[in-house]
Amino acid sequence: MSTRIGEVVRHLEEIYPPASAESWDRVGLAIGDPTWPVQTIGFAVDPCEATVNEAIERGARMLITHHPLYLRGTHSVAATTGKGRWTIRLIQANTALYCAHTNADVAASTAALAQPLGVHIEAPLSPEGIGGVGTLTEPMSLRSFAECVRNVLPKVPAGILVGGDLEKTVERVAICSGAGDSLLAAAREAGADVYLTADLRHHPATDNLWDGGPALINMTHWASEWPLLAKMREALLAKLEVNVNTYISEIPTDPWNLHLP
């Protein structure tokens, strides 16, 4: 059996209300007709050539991504740009594109990382509900915790970076999937022993460590947000009244494809 794009969108917006997204964000149905039928749905972090091609090759009639295709708007979808070509390909294949970004972060991104790591989240890091801080089920060294993170995340060429005393005991953990540079001060103020995030810049990271702030575990952006996809799929399937085929893309879409130690 199949359902309609509009029905899937209705359920997604019950789970991830668009009103909970940041004001600058662009969430919701970006490409497609709500009346189109859908029997196969794909989930990916990024809407890009690799994930669009994968969706079409796998017969998906809907691709649900975490990141928006056009975050800052556009006046053209001509095939002279990458995003234009992907838009045209999706339309030609009758494949819809839907994005749940910061509204999904508020609802599920932190839990997607915290639960498999044994972190009980007690409070968000930002007033908007982004990120979280909580306590490990069992304290451990920074080195051991970093190894746990490695085992939970998908493997990517760029790997994971760790800053701080590797033998330091960590118990209180701050988490922000995706770019968490702006919440580094909040992680420190929350009394975190370690801050788990992505896209940390050199100067904020070094200043934090030199001034006695939390240890740092820096993931790649894609890897940090990939665990959310399983949460999104689980929540959607619990809402749908018909059976649909689903898959989670495992294609790393970070810009980094080689690590030279």
C-alpha positions as a Python dict, from the first residue, in 0.01 Angstrom:
ca = {
    (1, 'M'): (0, 0, 0),
    (2, 'S'): (100, 362, -41),
    (3, 'T'): (11, 690, 120),
    (4, 'R'): (23, 1049, -3),
    (5, 'I'): (298, 1304, 41),
    (6, 'G'): (53, 1536, 215),
    (7, 'E'): (-31, 1270, 473),
    (8, 'V'): (338, 1214, 551),
    (9, 'V'): (390, 1589, 582),
    (10, 'R'): (95, 1615, 822),
    (11, 'H'): (248, 1354, 1052),
    (12, 'L'): (595, 1503, 1031),
    (13, 'E'): (464, 1844, 1131),
    (14, 'E'): (284, 1692, 1428),
    (15, 'I'): (614, 1537, 1540),
    (16, 'Y'): (833, 1836, 1449),
    (17, 'P'): (614, 2149, 1456),
    (18, 'P'): (749, 2408, 1210),
    (19, 'A'): (684, 2679, 1470),
    (20, 'S'): (957, 2530, 1689),
    (21, 'A'): (1221, 2592, 1420),
    (22, 'E'): (1459, 2886, 1452),
    (23, 'S'): (1338, 3202, 1278),
    (24, 'W'): (1619, 3186, 1021),
    (25, 'D'): (1549, 2823, 933),
    (26, 'R'): (1367, 2686, 628),
    (27, 'V'): (1177, 2369, 706),
    (28, 'G'): (890, 2176, 550),
    (29, 'L'): (804, 2053, 202),
    (30, 'A'): (1055, 2201, -42),
    (31, 'I'): (978, 1998, -356),
    (32, 'G'): (675, 1795, -455),
    (33, 'D'): (298, 1777, -470),
    (34, 'P'): (105, 1673, -158),
    (35, 'T'): (-118, 1455, -378),
    (36, 'W'): (170, 1239, -507),
    (37, 'P'): (158, 878, -386),
    (38, 'V'): (455, 746, -186),
    (39, 'Q'): (547, 391, -95),
    (40, 'T'): (922, 428, -33),
    (41, 'I'): (1073, 702, 185),
    (42, 'G'): (1443, 776, 227),
    (43, 'F'): (1612, 960, 513),
    (44, 'A'): (1939, 1152, 480),
    (45, 'V'): (2127, 1431, 655),
    (46, 'D'): (2195, 1635, 340),
    (47, 'P'): (2001, 1690, 19),
    (48, 'C'): (2282, 1659, -234),
    (49, 'E'): (2376, 1479, -554),
    (50, 'A'): (2465, 1153, -377),
    (51, 'T'): (2149, 1128, -167),
    (52, 'V'): (1920, 1248, -448),
    (53, 'N'): (2064, 990, -687),
    (54, 'E'): (2032, 723, -419),
    (55, 'A'): (1667, 812, -359),
    (56, 'I'): (1581, 793, -727),
    (57, 'E'): (1775, 468, -779),
    (58, 'R'): (1598, 310, -481),
    (59, 'G'): (1257, 414, -606),
    (60, 'A'): (1188, 656, -321),
    (61, 'R'): (907, 901, -384),
    (62, 'M'): (1001, 1109, -83),
    (63, 'L'): (1338, 1210, 59),
    (64, 'I'): (1332, 1344, 415),
    (65, 'T'): (1648, 1532, 507),
    (66, 'H'): (1774, 1712, 815),
    (67, 'H'): (1936, 2000, 630),
    (68, 'P'): (1737, 2233, 402),
    (69, 'L'): (1819, 2245, 33),
    (70, 'Y'): (1775, 2622, 9),
    (71, 'L'): (1850, 2768, 351),
    (72, 'R'): (1903, 3124, 226),
    (73, 'G'): (1649, 3122, -54),
    (74, 'T'): (1703, 3130, -428),
    (75, 'H'): (1569, 3295, -740),
    (76, 'S'): (1665, 3012, -976),
    (77, 'V'): (1656, 2634, -1000),
    (78, 'A'): (1835, 2625, -1333),
    (79, 'A'): (2058, 2325, -1400),
    (80, 'T'): (2359, 2558, -1405),
    (81, 'T'): (2410, 2493, -1030),
    (82, 'G'): (2430, 2174, -830),
    (83, 'K'): (2116, 2249, -630),
    (84, 'G'): (1930, 2340, -946),
    (85, 'R'): (2021, 2006, -1105),
    (86, 'W'): (1911, 1814, -796),
    (87, 'T'): (1582, 2003, -784),
    (88, 'I'): (1511, 1923, -1148),
    (89, 'R'): (1603, 1557, -1100),
    (90, 'L'): (1367, 1521, -806),
    (91, 'I'): (1080, 1686, -992),
    (92, 'Q'): (1138, 1472, -1301),
    (93, 'A'): (1131, 1160, -1083),
    (94, 'N'): (817, 1273, -894),
    (95, 'T'): (1019, 1253, -574),
    (96, 'A'): (934, 1497, -297),
    (97, 'L'): (1186, 1661, -65),
    (98, 'Y'): (1103, 1748, 294),
    (99, 'C'): (1328, 1902, 561),
    (100, 'A'): (1307, 1892, 942),
    (101, 'H'): (1602, 2091, 1074),
    (102, 'T'): (1610, 2293, 1398),
    (103, 'N'): (1255, 2177, 1477),
    (104, 'A'): (1391, 1820, 1475),
    (105, 'D'): (1692, 1931, 1681),
    (106, 'V'): (1460, 2055, 1956),
    (107, 'A'): (1262, 1731, 1954),
    (108, 'A'): (1516, 1457, 1904),
    (109, 'S'): (1875, 1538, 1801),
    (110, 'T'): (2021, 1547, 2152),
    (111, 'A'): (1844, 1228, 2257),
    (112, 'A'): (1971, 1053, 1944),
    (113, 'L'): (2328, 1099, 2071),
    (114, 'A'): (2267, 1088, 2446),
    (115, 'Q'): (2075, 762, 2473),
    (116, 'P'): (2329, 527, 2313),
    (117, 'L'): (2606, 695, 2515),
    (118, 'G'): (2426, 646, 2845),
    (119, 'V'): (2376, 1018, 2911),
    (120, 'H'): (2062, 1119, 3100),
    (121, 'I'): (1972, 1466, 2971),
    (122, 'E'): (1851, 1706, 3240),
    (123, 'A'): (1822, 2039, 3059),
    (124, 'P'): (1874, 2199, 2716),
    (125, 'L'): (2182, 2409, 2646),
    (126, 'S'): (1997, 2696, 2480),
    (127, 'P'): (1672, 2874, 2566),
    (128, 'E'): (1536, 2752, 2232),
    (129, 'G'): (1580, 2390, 2339),
    (130, 'I'): (1889, 2312, 2130),
    (131, 'G'): (2146, 2073, 2275),
    (132, 'G'): (2145, 1934, 2625),
    (133, 'V'): (2344, 1862, 2938),
    (134, 'G'): (2317, 1558, 3162),
    (135, 'T'): (2492, 1286, 3356),
    (136, 'L'): (2659, 966, 3244),
    (137, 'T'): (2518, 643, 3383),
    (138, 'E'): (2873, 549, 3477),
    (139, 'P'): (3164, 797, 3505),
    (140, 'M'): (3467, 714, 3293),
    (141, 'S'): (3787, 865, 3160),
    (142, 'L'): (3777, 1109, 2872),
    (143, 'R'): (3964, 852, 2662),
    (144, 'S'): (3703, 583, 2735),
    (145, 'F'): (3414, 820, 2667),
    (146, 'A'): (3569, 924, 2336),
    (147, 'E'): (3595, 556, 2242),
    (148, 'C'): (3225, 515, 2324),
    (149, 'V'): (3147, 809, 2094),
    (150, 'R'): (3354, 647, 1818),
    (151, 'N'): (3155, 324, 1855),
    (152, 'V'): (2818, 504, 1838),
    (153, 'L'): (2889, 727, 1539),
    (154, 'P'): (2916, 614, 1176),
    (155, 'K'): (3274, 590, 1053),
    (156, 'V'): (3394, 886, 846),
    (157, 'P'): (3735, 965, 694),
    (158, 'A'): (3790, 1272, 913),
    (159, 'G'): (3734, 1074, 1233),
    (160, 'I'): (3693, 1237, 1576),
    (161, 'L'): (3907, 1498, 1752),
    (162, 'V'): (3953, 1501, 2131),
    (163, 'G'): (4091, 1787, 2342),
    (164, 'G'): (4174, 1772, 2713),
    (165, 'D'): (4330, 1543, 2972),
    (166, 'L'): (4259, 1193, 2840),
    (167, 'E'): (4267, 1043, 3191),
    (168, 'K'): (4029, 1301, 3338),
    (169, 'T'): (3709, 1149, 3476),
    (170, 'V'): (3400, 1274, 3297),
    (171, 'E'): (3049, 1246, 3435),
    (172, 'R'): (2858, 1556, 3331),
    (173, 'V'): (2821, 1575, 2954),
    (174, 'A'): (2704, 1857, 2727),
    (175, 'I'): (2587, 1763, 2378),
    (176, 'C'): (2502, 1959, 2065),
    (177, 'S'): (2478, 1777, 1734),
    (178, 'G'): (2585, 1982, 1433),
    (179, 'A'): (2769, 2313, 1468),
    (180, 'G'): (2793, 2375, 1844),
    (181, 'D'): (3053, 2649, 1856),
    (182, 'S'): (2799, 2907, 1976),
    (183, 'L'): (2701, 2693, 2278),
    (184, 'L'): (3052, 2634, 2408),
    (185, 'A'): (3008, 2896, 2682),
    (186, 'A'): (2672, 2742, 2777),
    (187, 'A'): (2837, 2399, 2811),
    (188, 'R'): (3095, 2550, 3045),
    (189, 'E'): (2833, 2737, 3249),
    (190, 'A'): (2636, 2412, 3284),
    (191, 'G'): (2934, 2254, 3460),
    (192, 'A'): (3003, 1998, 3187),
    (193, 'D'): (3316, 1786, 3216),
    (194, 'V'): (3310, 1730, 2840),
    (195, 'Y'): (3136, 1894, 2546),
    (196, 'L'): (3041, 1673, 2249),
    (197, 'T'): (2970, 1866, 1929),
    (198, 'A'): (3088, 1942, 1574),
    (199, 'D'): (3255, 2222, 1383),
    (200, 'L'): (3453, 2374, 1671),
    (201, 'R'): (3687, 2655, 1564),
    (202, 'H'): (4049, 2678, 1676),
    (203, 'H'): (4042, 2990, 1895),
    (204, 'P'): (3721, 2920, 2090),
    (205, 'A'): (3840, 2562, 2148),
    (206, 'T'): (4186, 2658, 2270),
    (207, 'D'): (4060, 2944, 2484),
    (208, 'N'): (3812, 2707, 2647),
    (209, 'L'): (4077, 2447, 2728),
    (210, 'W'): (4336, 2701, 2847),
    (211, 'D'): (4080, 2861, 3080),
    (212, 'G'): (3983, 2532, 3244),
    (213, 'G'): (3662, 2467, 3050),
    (214, 'P'): (3522, 2125, 2962),
    (215, 'A'): (3715, 1872, 2758),
    (216, 'L'): (3612, 1869, 2393),
    (217, 'I'): (3510, 1596, 2152),
    (218, 'N'): (3471, 1733, 1802),
    (219, 'M'): (3279, 1520, 1552),
    (220, 'T'): (3214, 1589, 1185),
    (221, 'H'): (2885, 1760, 1115),
    (222, 'W'): (2734, 1473, 917),
    (223, 'A'): (2838, 1207, 1167),
    (224, 'S'): (2700, 1403, 1461),
    (225, 'E'): (2357, 1434, 1301),
    (226, 'W'): (2328, 1094, 1135),
    (227, 'P'): (2191, 921, 1451),
    (228, 'L'): (1887, 1152, 1434),
    (229, 'L'): (1766, 981, 1117),
    (230, 'A'): (1673, 660, 1297),
    (231, 'K'): (1471, 863, 1547),
    (232, 'M'): (1293, 1043, 1263),
    (233, 'R'): (1207, 717, 1089),
    (234, 'E'): (1085, 553, 1410),
    (235, 'A'): (861, 849, 1497),
    (236, 'L'): (711, 869, 1148),
    (237, 'L'): (641, 496, 1118),
    (238, 'A'): (460, 505, 1452),
    (239, 'K'): (222, 764, 1303),
    (240, 'L'): (156, 620, 957),
    (241, 'E'): (-150, 398, 918),
    (242, 'V'): (-12, 211, 617),
    (243, 'N'): (310, 20, 565),
    (244, 'V'): (577, 198, 364),
    (245, 'N'): (930, 99, 272),
    (246, 'T'): (1203, 310, 429),
    (247, 'Y'): (1580, 333, 429),
    (248, 'I'): (1843, 549, 599),
    (249, 'S'): (2121, 674, 375),
    (250, 'E'): (2466, 572, 492),
    (251, 'I'): (2651, 788, 241),
    (252, 'P'): (2884, 1027, 429),
    (253, 'T'): (2817, 1376, 297),
    (254, 'D'): (3078, 1567, 495),
    (255, 'P'): (3306, 1769, 267),
    (256, 'W'): (3607, 1572, 401),
    (257, 'N'): (3688, 1243, 226),
    (258, 'L'): (4050, 1186, 324),
    (259, 'H'): (4240, 1203, 653),
    (260, 'L'): (4619, 1223, 639),
    (261, 'P'): (4767, 1170, 989),
}
